[in-house]
């Protein structure tokens, strides 16, 4: 049986309270999910002379699903 909206909210609040009982270091450690991003993670840094140069590089090199393309 699917829980009601009210039950779902109650469960979510209880989960949040449990998480707040953890030490800060543990919340930071487990609160972020490191995901490899193709091309972006392949070099330690990049520098561009202008925003236009950066945008052109993004459009030419990054996969669409990363969301760095210009909006139509």
Secondary structure, DSSP 8 states (H G I E B T S, - for coil): ----HHHHHHHHHHHHHHHHTS-HHHHHHHH------TTGGGSS----SSHHHHHHHHHHHS-GGGS-S---
